[in-house]
Amino acid sequence: MEYLNLPGIVPDRIEKRRYQMNIAAACMRANTLVILPTGLGKTAVALIVSVDSLNKGKKVLIMAPTKPLVDQHSTFFTDILTNHKVAVMNGHMSPAKRALAMSENDLIVSTPQSVANDLENGLYSLDGFGLVIYDEAHRGVGNYAYVTVAKYIPKGTTSMGMTASPGSDIKKVEEMCDNLDIARIEVRSDDDPDVSPYVFDTYVNRIVVKMPKELIDISDSLRRIVDRYFGELMSMRFATPGWPPSVKHMLSIGSQLQMRLARGEKTFNVYRGLTAQSVCIKVLHAITLVETQGMSALRAYMRRLNETAETEEATRADKELVKTQEYLDIWNIVRDSRIEHPKISRIMGLVSQMLYDNPNSKMIVFTQYRESCDILVEKLSKVESAKVCKLIGQSKGGLKQKEQVGILDDFREGLYNVLVCTSVGEEGLDISSTNAVIFYEPVSSEIRTIQRRGRTGRKNDGEVYVLIAGGTMDEAVDCSSKKKETMMRSRLETLGHDLSKRRNLSTYQLGIDYF
């Protein structure tokens, strides 16, 4: 094995890969967005470009959206750099300490909000920085802190974005490139000739489970509630003919009604429309839970609806919904039912089989909702040889970032072999040697799908299992995700050439490699 040996880094530690060297060389020529599947070494590319800047006497700023990612980058660069000082910055530090870290260190790793706030307050400038790196660069849209930081980058400073997936919405990708002053795109996939020697196989298995009659009956009853309220919206001509009562349709109706209110149209019809629209959204969410998550998740949600309806903050929709006879009938069944979604027993079987076949296996189970996360932890803890831990976000009494880092460390070290997590485990975290990833449900976002899938097949062959409830919205979501991923890959070429024309880059400077 040939190693990367450059001035300023510990020798014989990082494998030298031709595609990483080529991408890094391209990043040094122009502001570049690097799109690499998870596990192919975006951080190694960042290291090569960073060392080039540091060896020229220029500082480096690396930003990542979460503290666990910041800590991960900090550990890597501290361990691998020999002649340069590395500092971590975050919002828990005083502004004075952050300013000191900026002035006394060569490479700074930080959450973007801290840097954005400091720059806007004039605490320091980015003069003297030769390179700014945006990890998970697809976030650089709207009002995200990356956009603010980009406005303060001095002319001549190189910008580099990194992501496993920028998404299929080409307008958002273009917005991100404009916001971060990206002039070129470097893309690689597992199939590229210079990449394939370093890629392990990942096998995607879609498992369709049959919905039990009790869950189907509850879903049908909930749909009847939606149909009734959607009928009201149709009769008041607030709904678009031919557009089914989806969440997207309801949000469109709500936006239109709020605009009418803002214009002073405070009529009975407008208020009634808002109530009906709100009821539809709540019940559509309940349908999602019963179809894709199961009875426990639905029961927790309906219990919260019941409790909210009794408070002073309750909306008209809250109070009306929980008093309808259809809702009460459903609640009476849900409250006492002990039936669970068949996905749970299927996941228990998968985990049991994998641990039986290979006792050293490690698995990650992704789920959309915390209620399902708790249920899966409880059920999987009963599987022989399964040592289960939970990774959730900070909000609503969740895990602090320090606790998240501790859990990930314990998982890496083998104290746990099954990690059940929500979306907090999707983005960027280095979880090596994972044998399998299980999707409790498919997700429509191609970005999240790619990130979830990338948690396995990094240092050995990996398996991906996607559980789909037959005849439910799971099937549509899975299909949507696959279409978006294909669309994303086909659209990057067009965007790359558009960027090159806009920035007046030559073919040599552009240097795009496509999927």
N, C-alpha and C positions, 0 to 999 in steps of 0.2 A: 504493500500500500504506500502510495506517495503522499507526503504530508505537505501542508501549507506552511512554508517557512519564509516569513516576511520580517523585516526589521520592526521591533516593537511588540512582537507576540511570542508567546511560549512556543518553542519548536516542537515538532512531532506530536501535536495535539489535535489538529484539525485536518481531516482528510482533504486532499487537494482534488477538486472536481472541475473539469474543464468548463462546464456550463456556468458554474458559479463565477469563475474567473472572467468569462466572456461577459456575463451580465454586469459584474462589478466594473469592468472596463467601460462598458456602455454608460453606466451611471456616472462615471467620472467625466464623461463628455457633455452630458446635458441632464437637466432635471428629469428624473425617470420614475415611472411607476413600475414596480417589480411584482409580477403576478406569478406566484409559485405555489403548487399544491402543498398542503401541510406536510411537513416531514422532509422536504427537499432542501432545507437549509437557507431560508431567507436571512436568518441571523448571520450565517457565515458570509453571505454577500455583503451584509451591512458591516461586518468586521473588516473585510478587505477594503471597502470604500472608506471606512472610518480611519483605518491605519494610514491610508494614503493622505488623508487630511491632517491627521495628527503629526505625521512625519514631516509635513510641510509647515509645522508650527501653528496650525489652525485648530480651534476647538471644535467639538462635536456635540450636538444636542440630539438625543434620542427620546421620542415621546411615545408612550403607550397608554391606552385608555383606562387600564385598571392597575391597582397597586400590585396584585400578584404578577402581572406582566412586567411591571417596572422592576420588581424584585428579581424576576427571572433574568431580565436583560442585565441588570446590575451585577448579579452573581457571575454571569457568563463573561462580561467584559472585565470585571475585576480579576477573575481567574486567568484570563488569557492575555491581557496586556501586561507588558513588562516595565515600560518606562513612563507610563502615563497614569495620572490620578483620576479615579472614577468617583463620582458623587451621585447620590440619590436625592431627588426633591419631590415633595408632595405637599398637599394642603394642610397637613398636620404640623408642618414646620412654620416658624415665624417668618415673616417676609425678610427680616434682617438675616436670618440664617440661610435663606434661599439665595439672597444676594451674595453672601459670603461664599456659598458653594459654587455659584456661577463664576466668581472672580478667581477662586483658588484652585479650581480643578480643570482638567483637560477634557474629560468626557462626562457629560451630565445626562442622567436618565431621569425622566420626570413624567408625571401625569400632565396632560396638556392644559387643564384648567388653571393650574398653578402658574404656568409660564404665561398664559394669556392674561391672567389678572395682573401679574407683575409688570408685564410689558405695557399694559394699558395704564397702570399707575406710575409708569416711569421709573420703576425700581432699578432696572438695569436695561441694557440694550444687547443686541446680538452681534455687535461689532466684534470682530476677532473670531467669529465662528465660520468655519469653512464648509460645514455640512450640517443639515437638519434632516432628521429621519422621522417619518410618520409611520408608526406601526399600526396595522389595521386601518390603512389609509382610506378605505371605503367609507369611513365615518366622516370624512372631510366635506360634508355638505351642510346646507342650512346654517344654523347658528352654532354648530359644534366648535369647540375651542381651537381645533386645528386651523379653522378658517381665520380666526383672529390672529393666531401666531403667525400665519403666513404673511399677513399684512406688514409685519415688522421685520421680515427677513431682509438683510441688506443686499444690495445688488452685488452679484458675484459669488454669493453663497450658494452652494449646491443643495438642492432639495431632492429627497428620495422617499418615495412612498412604497409600502410593502403590504400585500394582502394575498390571501389564498383565493379570494373571489371578490371582484368588484361589483358583481350583480349584473342582471340582464337589462336593467333600465338604463339605456344608453345615455339618456338625458342626465341622469344622476352621475353616471361615470364621467361624462363630459363636464358637469358642474364641479365634481371633485377635482378633475385635472385643472380646470380654470382656477378654482379656489387655491390650490396648492402650487400653482404655476408649473404644472407638469407638462413637459414638452414632448415626451416620448413614452412608449410602453414596451416593456420587456416581458414576454410571456413564455412560459414553458409548461408542458404537460408531461404526464407519465410516458407518453408515446414518443416524445422527441428522442432522436438517436443519441444525443449526448446525455440524456437524462436516464433513459431506460436501464442502463447497467446498474443504477443505484436504487432502483425501485423494487419494492416487494409487492407481491400480488395481493389485491384486496378483492374479496368475493362478496358481491351484494346479493343477499337472499331476501326476497319479499315473501312474507308469510301472511296469508289471508286466513283470518279466523271467522267463524260463523257466529253471528250475534244471537244470543238466546232470546226466546220469545218475549220474556218479561221486559227486556231492554227495548226491543222493537216496539212493543205496545206503548211504553212510556214515551218513546220518541214520536210515535204517531199522535199521541194525545197532545204533546207539546206543539206539534205542527198544526194541529187544529186551532190552538190558541193563536198562533202566528197568522193563520189564514183568516181568522175572524178580524183581527186588528188590521191586517194588511188590506182586507176588504174595505174597512173604513177609510184607509188612506187612499185607496183607489176611488171610492165614491166621492171623496173630497178633491179628487184630481191632484193629489200631492205625489202619487206614485207614477213612475214612468211605465206606460203600457208595454207589455212584452218582457219586462225586466223582473225576474223572480225576486221574492222577498229575502234577499241576502243581506248580510251585515253591510256590505259596501253600498247597496241600494239604500239601506236605512240611514247610513251616515250622510249620503247625498241628500236625502229628504230632510234630515235634521239641519244640515247646513243651509238649505234653501229657506226653511221655516225660520231659522234664527236671523237670516238676512231680512226677512219680511218683518220680523219683530223690531229689528234695529231701525227699519224705515218707518216705524210707528204703526204698523198694521197689527194692533193688539185686539184681534177679534176672537170670537169663540172658536171658529174653525182652525185658526192657527194654533191656539193653545191645545185644542183637542187633537190636532195633528201631531203636536210634539209629544203628547201623552201616549198616543197609539204607537208612534215611532219608537219611543223609549221602551214600551212594553215589548215590542217586537225584538229589539236588540237584546233585552234580558232573556227572553225565551229562546232566541236563536243561540245564545251562549249556553243555555241549559241543554239544548239539543246537541251542541258540540260535546259537552261533557258526557252525556249519557252514551253517545255513539262512540266516542274515541277514548274516553277515560274510564267510565264505569259508574256504578251506583254510589260508591263512597264519595267521589268527587262531586257528583250531582247533589247528594244529600248535604254536604258541607255548604255548597252554594245556595241551595234553597233555604237552609237554616239561616244563613246570613241575610237572605232576602226577607225572611220572616222577622228577624230581629230589627233590621233596618226600617221596616214598615211601621214598627212601634215607636220609633224615635221622632223627635221634633224635626230632624233634618230630612225625614222621608219625603220623597217627591209624590206627586199625584199618581204617577205610574206605579211606584212601589206599593202604595196603599191599594190601588185598584187591582193590581195583578194578584196579590196574595188573597184577595177576597173572592175572586172568581171561583165558581164551582169546579171548573176543570182543573184549576191549579190545586185546590184543596183535595180533590180526588187523587191527583198525582202525588201530592205530598203524603197522603195517608199510606200510599203504597211504598214510596221511597223511604219514608221514615223507619219502617219496620223491616224492609227487605234486607236480606243478607247475601243476596246474589252479587257476584263480582264479575267484572269484565273478563271474558276468556283470554284476553291478552296476558293477564297476570299469571295464570297457570302455565301458559305457553312460555313466558319468560322464565318462570321457575324451572321448567323442564330444560330450557336451553342452558341456563346457568349450571344446573345439576349435571347435565351431560358433559359440558365443557370441562368442569372441574373433575369429573370422573375420568375423562379421557386424558387430561393433563392437569394434575394437581397444582402446577405452577402458573396456570392461566390467570390473566387479569382481564377484567371486563368493565366497560363503562355502559351504563344504561341512561339514556337521555329521555326526559319527559317534559312536557310543556308546563305542567301545573304542579304546584307544591303539594296539593292534596294527594296527587298520584305518586309524587316522590316519597311522601311519608308512608303511603300504603305499600309501595314496592320495597322500601327499606324493611318494613315490618315483615312482609311475606318472604323476601329473599333471605332474611336472617335465619329463617327456619330451614333453609337448604343446607344439607350436610357439607361441611368444609368451606362454606361461604362466609367470608369476613367482610361485612357490608358497612360502608360509610356513605354519608350524604353531603353533597355540595350544593348549596343554594346561595342566592345573592343576599345583600345586606338589608334590603327594605323589609318593612313590616316584621321586625324581630328576627331577621335572618342571621346569617353568619357574618361577622366582621371580616375584613380582608385578611387580617392576621390569622384568623381561624381558618379561612379558606386556604391560605398558604400552608398551614400546618397539616391540614387534611391531605392536600396534594402531596406533600413530602412523605406522609405516612403511607399513602397509596404507592408512591414510587418505591419506597423501601420495603414494601411487601407486608406491612402491618395489616393492610386491607387488600382484598383481591377483587372486590366488586364495588365500584363507585357509581352511586345513583345521583344524577344531577339534573338541574334545570339548565337554562341557556347559559348560565355563568361558566359552564365547563366547555363551551363551544369555541371560544375565541382565543387562539394563539398559544394557549398554555402547553408547555412541553411535557407531555405525559408519554414516556417512551415504553416500548415493549408491551403494548396493550394487544391482547390477542383478538378481542372482539368488541364491537360497538353494537348496541341494540337501541333502535329507535322505538320507543313505546308507541309513537305515532309519527307518521310522515309530517314534514313541515313544508309549507309552500315556498318559503324563501330559499332560493338556490344558494345564497351565501351561507345560510345556517346549515343547509344540507351538506355542502362541501366541507364546512368546518367540522361538523359532527363526524362525517365519514373519515376525515383526516386524522382522527384520534387513534386509528389503528393502521397497520401495515407500514409502520415507520422503521422498525428495526427487524421485523420478521413478517411473514405472511399474515394477513388479518382477515377476519370475517365481519361483515356488516349484515345485521338483520333488521328489516323494517317490518313492523307489525301493522297490518291493515285490517280493519273491520270491514268485512264484505258487505256491499250494498249501502255503505255510508259515505259521508264526505271524505273519509280517509282516502278513498279511491281517487276522487277528484283532486285532492291536495297532492297526492303522490304524482299523478299525471302532470299537474301544473309545475311541480318542482323540476321534473325531468325536462319539460319543454323550455323552462326558463334557463336551465343550465346549457342546453344546446344553443339557445338563442344568444346567450351571453358570449359563448365562444365564437359564434359566427359574426357578431357585431364588433368585436374588438379590432379586427383588421381594418374595418372602415374608419373607426375612431382614430386608430393609430395614424393612418394616412392623413386624416383631416387635421390632426394635431401637427403633423410634420409640415403641412402646407401653411398652417397658421403661424408656426414659429419659424418658418423658412429654413428648416433643417434639411441638409443634404441626405441622400440615401445612406451614406456612410454614417452620418451622425444619428440617423433614425435607428438603424440596426434592429428592427423588430423581428422577433421570432414568434411565429404563431402556433396555436394548437394545431 
